[in-house]
């Protein structure tokens, strides 16, 4: 596993308890050209604030661990 992927996984592990407390989860799909592709799972799928969670929670946490990441996007 690459260092970048390890740091992204570490960031996801940090935010996962908050998602799980609301009945959701997140999975790393891929990292391409410094863009992280994730899949929101469970209750996160239909949640009206999932884009805010993605940008304000997930993206900020990932960038804290891996500053070279430029964006985090959700893939279905």
DSSP file (Angstrom, degrees, kcal/mol; ACC not computed):
  #  RESIDUE AA STRUCTURE BP1 BP2  ACC     N-H-->O    O-->H-N    N-H-->O    O-->H-N    TCO  KAPPA ALPHA  PHI   PSI    X-CA   Y-CA   Z-CA
    1    1 A X              0   0    0      0, 0.0     2,-0.0     0, 0.0     0, 0.0   0.000 360.0 360.0 360.0 135.9    0.0    0.0    0.0
    2    2 A X     >  -     0   0    0      1,-0.1     4,-2.3     4,-0.0     5,-0.2  -0.274 360.0-116.0 -71.9 159.9    1.3    3.4   -0.9
    3    3 A X  H  > S+     0   0    0      2,-0.2     4,-2.2     1,-0.2     5,-0.2   0.895 116.4  52.3 -61.4 -41.1    2.1    6.1    1.7
    4    4 A X  H  > S+     0   0    0      1,-0.2     4,-2.3     2,-0.2    -1,-0.2   0.932 109.4  48.0 -62.7 -46.2   -0.6    8.3    0.2
    5    5 A X  H  > S+     0   0    0      1,-0.2     4,-2.7     2,-0.2    -1,-0.2   0.898 110.4  52.9 -62.3 -39.3   -3.2    5.6    0.4
    6    6 A X  H  X S+     0   0    0     -4,-2.3     4,-2.2     1,-0.2    -1,-0.2   0.909 110.1  47.6 -61.5 -42.0   -2.2    4.8    4.0
    7    7 A X  H  X S+     0   0    0     -4,-2.2     4,-2.0     2,-0.2    -2,-0.2   0.881 112.0  49.4 -68.4 -37.5   -2.7    8.5    5.0
    8    8 A X  H  X S+     0   0    0     -4,-2.3     4,-2.4     2,-0.2    -2,-0.2   0.923 111.3  49.4 -66.0 -43.5   -6.1    8.6    3.3
    9    9 A X  H  X S+     0   0    0     -4,-2.7     4,-2.5     1,-0.2    -2,-0.2   0.891 108.8  53.5 -62.0 -39.3   -7.2    5.5    5.0
   10   10 A X  H  X S+     0   0    0     -4,-2.2     4,-1.5     2,-0.2    -1,-0.2   0.908 109.2  48.8 -60.6 -42.8   -6.0    6.9    8.3
   11   11 A X  H  X S+     0   0    0     -4,-2.0     4,-1.6     2,-0.2    -2,-0.2   0.903 111.1  49.6 -64.0 -41.7   -8.1   10.0    7.7
   12   12 A X  H  X S+     0   0    0     -4,-2.4     4,-2.2     1,-0.2    -2,-0.2   0.891 108.2  53.5 -65.2 -38.6  -11.2    7.9    6.8
   13   13 A X  H  X S+     0   0    0     -4,-2.5     4,-0.6     1,-0.2    -1,-0.2   0.840 106.8  54.0 -62.7 -32.0  -10.6    5.9   10.0
   14   14 A X  H  < S+     0   0    0     -4,-1.5     4,-0.2     1,-0.2    -1,-0.2   0.870 117.2  34.4 -70.1 -37.2  -10.7    9.2   11.9
   15   15 A X  H >X S+     0   0    0     -4,-1.6     4,-1.5     1,-0.2     3,-1.0   0.686  96.5  85.8 -92.6 -19.1  -14.0   10.3   10.5
   16   16 A X  H 3X S+     0   0    0     -4,-2.2     4,-2.9     1,-0.2     5,-0.2   0.850  82.4  58.7 -54.4 -42.3  -15.7    6.9   10.3
   17   17 A X  H 3X S+     0   0    0     -4,-0.6     4,-1.7     1,-0.2    -1,-0.2   0.864 105.4  50.9 -58.5 -34.1  -17.0    6.8   13.9
   18   18 A X  H <> S+     0   0    0     -3,-1.0     4,-0.6    -4,-0.2    -1,-0.2   0.903 112.8  45.3 -68.6 -40.5  -19.0   10.0   13.2
   19   19 A X  H ><>S+     0   0    0     -4,-1.5     5,-2.8     1,-0.2     3,-1.1   0.910 112.3  51.3 -67.6 -42.2  -20.5    8.5   10.1
   20   20 A X  H ><5S+     0   0    0     -4,-2.9     3,-1.7     1,-0.3    -1,-0.2   0.825  99.8  63.6 -66.5 -30.6  -21.3    5.3   11.9
   21   21 A X  H 3<5S+     0   0    0     -4,-1.7    -1,-0.3     1,-0.3    -2,-0.2   0.754 107.4  44.5 -65.2 -21.4  -23.0    7.1   14.7
   22   22 A X  T <<5S-     0   0    0     -3,-1.1    -1,-0.3    -4,-0.6    -2,-0.2   0.240 128.4 -98.2-103.4  11.0  -25.6    8.3   12.1
   23   23 A X  T < 5S+     0   0    0     -3,-1.7    20,-2.5     1,-0.3    -3,-0.2   0.641  89.4 105.1  85.8  14.9  -25.9    4.9   10.5
   24   24 A X  E   < -A   42   0A   0     -5,-2.8    -1,-0.3    18,-0.3     2,-0.3  -0.530  43.1-172.5-117.0-175.6  -23.5    5.5    7.6
   25   25 A X  E     -A   41   0A   0     16,-1.4    16,-2.8    -2,-0.2     2,-0.3  -0.943  14.4-133.0-163.1 177.3  -20.0    4.6    6.5
   26   26 A X  E     -A   40   0A   0     -2,-0.3     2,-0.4    14,-0.2    14,-0.2  -0.997  10.6-162.6-145.0 144.5  -17.5    5.4    3.8
   27   27 A X  E     -A   39   0A   0     12,-1.9    12,-2.6    -2,-0.3     2,-0.5  -0.986  24.1-121.3-129.7 139.5  -15.3    3.4    1.6
   28   28 A X  E     +A   38   0A   0     -2,-0.4    10,-0.2    10,-0.2     3,-0.1  -0.680  29.1 176.7 -77.9 124.6  -12.2    4.4   -0.4
   29   29 A X  E     -     0   0A   0      8,-3.0     2,-0.3    -2,-0.5     9,-0.2   0.890  56.6 -42.2 -92.2 -55.7  -12.8    3.7   -4.1
   30   30 A X  E     -A   37   0A   0      7,-1.8     7,-3.3     2,-0.0     2,-0.4  -0.984  37.8-129.4-165.6 168.1   -9.6    5.1   -5.7
   31   31 A X  E     +A   36   0A   0     -2,-0.3     2,-0.4     5,-0.2     5,-0.2  -0.975  33.5 168.1-129.2 116.4   -7.0    7.9   -5.7
   32   32 A X  E >   -A   35   0A   0      3,-2.5     3,-1.6    -2,-0.4    -2,-0.0  -0.990  66.7 -14.8-134.6 125.8   -6.3    9.3   -9.1
   33   33 A X  T 3  S-     0   0    0     -2,-0.4    37,-0.1     1,-0.3    -1,-0.1   0.880 127.1 -54.1  51.5  44.1   -4.4   12.5   -9.9
   34   34 A X  T 3  S+     0   0    0      1,-0.2    36,-3.0    35,-0.1    37,-1.1   0.697 113.1 121.1  62.9  21.6   -4.6   13.6   -6.3
   35   35 A X  E <   -Ab  32  71A   0     -3,-1.6    -3,-2.5    34,-0.2     2,-0.5  -0.976  54.7-146.7-113.4 124.0   -8.4   13.3   -6.3
   36   36 A X  E     -Ab  31  72A   0     35,-2.6    37,-2.8    -2,-0.5     2,-0.6  -0.780   7.6-158.0 -92.3 127.8   -9.8   10.8   -3.8
   37   37 A X  E     +Ab  30  73A   0     -7,-3.3    -8,-3.0    -2,-0.5    -7,-1.8  -0.931  19.3 173.3-107.7 121.9  -12.9    8.9   -4.9
   38   38 A X  E     -Ab  28  74A   0     35,-2.8    37,-3.0    -2,-0.6     2,-0.5  -0.792  26.3-136.5-122.2 164.0  -15.0    7.6   -2.0
   39   39 A X  E     -A   27   0A   0    -12,-2.6   -12,-1.9    -2,-0.3     2,-0.3  -0.980  15.6-142.0-124.2 120.2  -18.4    5.9   -1.7
   40   40 A X  E     -A   26   0A   0     -2,-0.5     2,-0.3    35,-0.2   -14,-0.2  -0.619  27.3-165.4 -77.4 138.6  -20.8    6.9    1.0
   41   41 A X  E >   -A   25   0A   0    -16,-2.8     3,-1.6    -2,-0.3   -16,-1.4  -0.769  39.3  -0.6-124.7 164.9  -22.6    3.9    2.4
   42   42 A X  E >  S-A   24   0A   0      1,-0.3     3,-1.6    -2,-0.3     4,-0.4  -0.272 128.5  -2.1  62.5-135.9  -25.6    3.2    4.6
   43   43 A X  T 3  S+     0   0    0    -20,-2.5     4,-0.5     1,-0.3     3,-0.3   0.700 124.8  71.7 -63.5 -20.0  -27.6    6.2    5.8
   44   44 A X  T X  S+     0   0    0     -3,-1.6     3,-0.6     1,-0.2    -1,-0.3   0.784  83.7  71.3 -66.2 -26.1  -25.2    8.6    4.2
   45   45 A X  T <  S+     0   0    0     -3,-1.6    -1,-0.2     1,-0.2    -2,-0.2   0.924 110.7  25.3 -60.1 -48.5  -26.5    7.6    0.7
   46   46 A X  T 3  S+     0   0    0     -4,-0.4    -1,-0.2    -3,-0.3    -2,-0.2   0.343  91.3 127.4 -98.9   7.9  -29.8    9.4    1.0
   47   47 A X    X   -     0   0    0     -3,-0.6     3,-1.3    -4,-0.5     4,-0.2  -0.433  56.6-142.0 -72.3 135.3  -28.8   12.0    3.6
   48   48 A X  T 3  S+     0   0    0      1,-0.3     3,-0.3    -2,-0.2     4,-0.1   0.700 100.7  46.4 -70.6 -18.6  -29.6   15.6    2.6
   49   49 A X  T 3> S+     0   0    0      1,-0.2     4,-2.5     2,-0.1    -1,-0.3   0.175  75.7 111.2-107.2  18.3  -26.4   16.9    4.1
   50   50 A X  H <> S+     0   0    0     -3,-1.3     4,-2.5     1,-0.2    -1,-0.2   0.832  76.5  53.5 -65.7 -30.0  -24.0   14.3    2.7
   51   51 A X  H  > S+     0   0    0     -3,-0.3     4,-2.3    -4,-0.2     5,-0.2   0.885 110.4  47.5 -69.8 -36.2  -22.3   16.8    0.3
   52   52 A X  H  >>S+     0   0    0      2,-0.2     4,-3.1     1,-0.2     5,-0.6   0.920 112.9  48.8 -67.0 -42.9  -21.6   19.1    3.3
   53   53 A X  I  X>S+     0   0    0     -4,-2.5     5,-2.3     1,-0.2     4,-1.6   0.915 111.7  50.7 -59.7 -43.1  -20.3   16.1    5.3
   54   54 A X  I  <>S+     0   0    0     -4,-2.5     5,-2.9     3,-0.2    -2,-0.2   0.926 121.3  31.3 -62.1 -46.7  -18.2   15.1    2.3
   55   55 A X  I  <>S+     0   0    0     -4,-2.3     5,-0.8     3,-0.2    -2,-0.2   0.934 128.2  35.5 -81.0 -48.3  -16.6   18.6    1.9
   56   56 A X  I  <5S+     0   0    0     -4,-3.1    -3,-0.2    -5,-0.2    -2,-0.2   0.777 133.4  21.6 -81.6 -26.6  -16.5   19.9    5.4
   57   57 A X  I  X<S+     0   0    0     -4,-1.6     4,-2.0    -5,-0.6    -3,-0.2   0.857 129.4  31.4-102.9 -65.1  -15.8   16.7    7.2
   58   58 A X  I  ><S+     0   0    0     -5,-2.3     4,-2.7     2,-0.2     5,-0.2   0.945 121.7  45.5 -65.9 -51.5  -14.2   14.1    4.9
   59   59 A X  I  ><S+     0   0    0     -5,-2.9     4,-2.6    -6,-0.2     5,-0.2   0.917 114.6  47.8 -62.6 -44.2  -12.3   16.4    2.6
   60   60 A X  H  ><S+     0   0    0     -5,-0.8     4,-1.5     1,-0.2    -1,-0.2   0.901 113.2  48.6 -64.0 -39.7  -10.9   18.5    5.3
   61   61 A X  H  X S+     0   0    0     -4,-2.0     4,-1.4     2,-0.2    -2,-0.2   0.918 112.7  47.6 -66.5 -42.9   -9.8   15.5    7.3
   62   62 A X  H  X S+     0   0    0     -4,-2.7     4,-3.0     1,-0.2     3,-0.3   0.924 110.8  51.3 -63.7 -43.7   -8.1   13.9    4.3
   63   63 A X  H  < S+     0   0    0     -4,-2.6    -1,-0.2     1,-0.2    -2,-0.2   0.804 104.3  58.6 -65.2 -28.0   -6.3   17.1    3.4
   64   64 A X  H  < S+     0   0    0     -4,-1.5     3,-0.3    -5,-0.2    -1,-0.2   0.899 117.1  32.7 -65.0 -39.6   -5.0   17.3    7.0
   65   65 A X  H  < S+     0   0    0     -4,-1.4     2,-0.3    -3,-0.3    -2,-0.2   0.774 135.7  25.9 -86.2 -29.3   -3.4   13.9    6.6
   66   66 A X    ><  +     0   0    0     -4,-3.0     3,-2.2    -5,-0.2    -1,-0.2  -0.701  64.7 179.9-138.4  81.4   -2.5   14.3    2.8
   67   67 A X  T 3  S+     0   0    0     -3,-0.3    -4,-0.1     1,-0.3    -1,-0.1   0.693  77.0  70.1 -60.6 -19.5   -2.2   17.9    1.8
   68   68 A X  T 3  S+     0   0    0      2,-0.0    -1,-0.3    -5,-0.0     2,-0.3   0.658  74.2 103.5 -74.4 -12.7   -1.5   17.0   -1.8
   69   69 A X    <   -     0   0    0     -3,-2.2   -34,-0.2    -7,-0.2     3,-0.1  -0.532  50.9-172.5 -70.1 131.6   -5.1   15.9   -2.2
   70   70 A X        +     0   0    0    -36,-3.0     2,-0.3     1,-0.3   -35,-0.2   0.739  61.2   1.9 -97.8 -27.1   -7.0   18.5   -4.2
   71   71 A X  E     -b   35   0A   0    -37,-1.1   -35,-2.6     2,-0.0     2,-0.4  -0.996  50.9-145.4-159.8 153.2  -10.5   17.1   -4.0
   72   72 A X  E     -b   36   0A   0     -2,-0.3     2,-0.3   -37,-0.2   -35,-0.2  -0.996  25.0-176.4-123.3 126.6  -12.7   14.4   -2.6
   73   73 A X  E     -b   37   0A   0    -37,-2.8   -35,-2.8    -2,-0.4     2,-0.5  -0.919  22.9-127.2-124.5 150.1  -15.7   13.2   -4.7
   74   74 A X  E     -b   38   0A   0     -2,-0.3     2,-0.4   -37,-0.2   -35,-0.2  -0.812  22.2-164.0 -94.2 131.8  -18.4   10.7   -4.0
   75   75 A X              0   0    0    -37,-3.0   -35,-0.2    -2,-0.5   -38,-0.0  -0.922 360.0 360.0-113.5 143.2  -18.9    7.9   -6.6
   76   76 A X              0   0    0     -2,-0.4   -37,-0.1   -37,-0.1    -1,-0.1   0.449 360.0 360.0 -87.4 360.0  -22.1    5.9   -6.7
